[in-house]
């Protein structure tokens, strides 16, 4: 039986690149990612992965191939996978964003 309570406070922060930190809980082919983006995060390449998540705090923008959407605390996001939904995340100067993503590995 798997643990029913995820202790994010006991997981170490990883920094996959400058401007973003994450904590990951994995179980089988599913995972939860707690992410913190700061204003120095730069997404160089378009992301074509799908994402489902919830903005816990702060605000951010996602550029969908020229069309920008604003997200802030309390917003959910549902991004389909594929080239037709390619996207890049940005955070305005002086801001940050914390969100949780529900993903398949």
Order of alpha helices (4+ residues) and beta strands (2+ residues): beta-beta-beta-beta-beta-beta-beta-beta
